[in-house]
């Protein structure tokens, strides 16, 4: 039996529902199951549990300081051998994953467009959007961790 691929989606207020919607629209193109992750840096995680429950996807919760948020996401990405992650900064795809996805096949929810997402690798200073002619439409490659 072939193990299913995993696509992570980082849940943050107020964009959790939109990020889940985007991940669920991309996941079939990657033959992947969506798994939500919330990096808890304080306050309540109730919104993340509700969003994951409503979308009927599993939820991972990681606890850390806000300065380590991106490290926690990157660690979960590699730990689960995810093929992609939807984050507030864009959609990131593992370097060994082939994706033939026309940005017009995926509808970016309005609430994500207003966040100014531009693509790139989280914490690595960004990168260019996949289609510079369509602002806030993005698919970028995520770099392997130093442990690989």
MARSE-925788 format. One record per residue (C-alpha): residue number from 1; residue in one letter; z negated, y negated, x. Coordinates in Angstrom, 1 decimal, decimal comma, padded with zeros to 4 digits. Layout:
     n   res        w        v        u
   NUM     A        Z        Y        X
...
//
This chain:
     n   res        w        v        u
     1     X    000,0    000,0    000,0
     2     X    001,0   -003,4    001,4
     3     X   -001,8   -005,9    001,6
     4     X   -001,2   -009,1   -000,4
     5     X   -000,8   -012,4    001,4
     6     X   -003,3   -015,2    000,8
     7     X   -002,6   -018,8    000,1
     8     X   -005,7   -021,0    000,4
     9     X   -006,2   -024,2   -001,7
    10     X   -009,0   -026,6   -000,7
    11     X   -010,8   -028,0   -003,7
    12     X   -012,1   -031,5   -003,6
    13     X   -012,9   -034,0   -006,4
    14     X   -010,9   -035,4   -008,1
    15     X   -007,8   -033,4   -007,1
    16     X   -009,0   -029,8   -007,5
    17     X   -007,0   -029,1   -010,7
    18     X   -003,8   -030,6   -009,3
    19     X   -004,2   -028,8   -005,9
    20     X   -004,6   -025,5   -007,7
    21     X   -001,5   -026,3   -009,9
    22     X    000,5   -027,0   -006,7
    23     X   -000,8   -023,9   -004,9
    24     X    000,0   -021,7   -007,9
    25     X    003,5   -023,1   -008,1
    26     X    004,1   -022,4   -004,3
    27     X    002,4   -019,0   -004,0
    28     X    005,1   -016,9   -005,7
    29     X    007,6   -018,2   -003,2
    30     X    005,3   -016,8   -000,4
    31     X    004,5   -013,6   -002,3
    32     X    000,8   -014,7   -002,0
    33     X   -002,3   -014,7   -004,1
    34     X   -004,2   -018,0   -004,4
    35     X   -007,8   -018,2   -003,1
    36     X   -009,7   -021,4   -003,5
    37     X   -012,0   -022,8   -000,8
    38     X   -014,6   -025,5   -001,1
    39     X   -016,2   -027,0    002,0
    40     X   -019,6   -028,1    000,8
    41     X   -020,8   -031,1    002,7
    42     X   -023,4   -032,3    000,2
    43     X   -023,7   -033,0   -003,5
    44     X   -022,7   -030,5   -006,2
    45     X   -020,1   -027,8   -005,9
    46     X   -020,0   -027,2   -009,7
    47     X   -016,6   -028,9   -010,0
    48     X   -015,1   -026,4   -007,5
    49     X   -016,6   -023,4   -009,4
    50     X   -015,3   -024,7   -012,7
    51     X   -011,8   -025,4   -011,3
    52     X   -011,6   -021,9   -009,7
    53     X   -012,9   -020,2   -012,8
    54     X   -010,4   -022,1   -015,0
    55     X   -007,5   -021,1   -012,7
    56     X   -008,9   -017,5   -012,5
    57     X   -008,8   -017,5   -008,7
    58     X   -011,5   -016,4   -006,3
    59     X   -013,6   -019,1   -004,7
    60     X   -015,0   -019,2   -001,1
    61     X   -017,7   -021,8   -000,3
    62     X   -018,4   -022,9    003,2
    63     X   -021,3   -025,2    004,1
    64     X   -021,0   -027,7    007,0
    65     X   -021,3   -031,4    007,9
    66     X   -018,4   -033,6    006,7
    67     X   -017,3   -034,0    010,3
    68     X   -016,7   -030,3    010,6
    69     X   -014,7   -030,0    007,3
    70     X   -011,3   -029,5    008,9
    71     X   -012,7   -027,0    011,4
    72     X   -014,2   -025,0    008,5
    73     X   -010,8   -025,0    006,7
    74     X   -008,9   -024,0    009,8
    75     X   -011,5   -021,2    010,5
    76     X   -011,1   -019,8    006,9
    77     X   -007,3   -020,0    007,2
    78     X   -007,4   -017,8    010,3
    79     X   -010,2   -015,6    009,1
    80     X   -008,3   -014,6    006,0
    81     X   -005,0   -014,6    007,8
    82     X   -003,7   -016,9    005,2
    83     X    000,0   -017,7    005,1
    84     X   -000,5   -021,3    003,8
    85     X   -003,1   -023,8    002,7
    86     X   -002,9   -026,7    000,2
    87     X   -005,2   -029,4    001,4
    88     X   -005,6   -033,1    000,7
    89     X   -003,3   -033,7    003,6
    90     X   -000,4   -031,6    002,5
    91     X    000,8   -028,0    002,4
    92     X    000,6   -026,1    005,7
    93     X    002,4   -022,9    006,4
    94     X    001,6   -020,4    009,2
    95     X    004,1   -020,5    012,0
    96     X    005,2   -016,9    011,5
    97     X    005,9   -017,3    007,8
    98     X    009,4   -017,9    006,6
    99     X    009,6   -020,1    003,5
   100     X    012,8   -021,1    001,8
   101     X    011,5   -023,6   -000,6
   102     X    013,4   -026,6   -001,8
   103     X    010,9   -029,4   -002,5
   104     X    012,6   -029,8   -005,9
   105     X    011,4   -026,3   -006,8
   106     X    007,8   -027,5   -006,7
   107     X    006,4   -030,3   -008,8
   108     X    003,7   -032,3   -007,0
   109     X    001,1   -033,3   -009,5
   110     X    000,8   -037,0   -010,1
   111     X   -002,9   -037,1   -009,0
   112     X   -001,9   -035,7   -005,6
   113     X    000,9   -038,2   -005,1
   114     X   -001,5   -041,1   -005,4
   115     X   -003,6   -039,8   -002,4
   116     X   -000,9   -040,8    000,2
   117     X   -000,4   -037,2    001,5
   118     X    002,1   -037,1    004,3
   119     X    001,9   -033,6    005,9
   120     X    001,1   -032,4    009,4
   121     X   -001,7   -030,2    010,6
   122     X   -005,2   -031,2    009,4
   123     X   -007,1   -032,9    012,2
   124     X   -004,1   -032,9    014,6
   125     X   -002,9   -036,4    013,9
   126     X   -000,4   -035,5    011,2
   127     X    003,3   -034,8    011,3
   128     X    006,4   -035,7    009,5
   129     X    006,9   -034,9    005,8
   130     X    009,4   -032,0    005,2
   131     X    011,6   -034,4    003,3
   132     X    011,2   -038,0    004,4
   133     X    013,5   -039,1    001,6
   134     X    011,0   -037,9   -001,0
   135     X    007,6   -039,5   -000,2
   136     X    004,6   -037,1   -000,8
   137     X    006,8   -034,0   -000,8
   138     X    005,7   -032,0    002,2
   139     X    005,6   -028,6    003,8
   140     X    004,5   -028,4    007,4
   141     X    003,7   -025,8    010,0
   142     X    000,0   -025,1    010,9
   143     X   -000,7   -024,3    014,5
   144     X   -002,4   -021,1    015,5
   145     X   -006,1   -021,4    016,5
   146     X   -007,1   -021,2    020,1
   147     X   -008,6   -017,8    019,4
   148     X   -005,3   -016,2    018,6
//
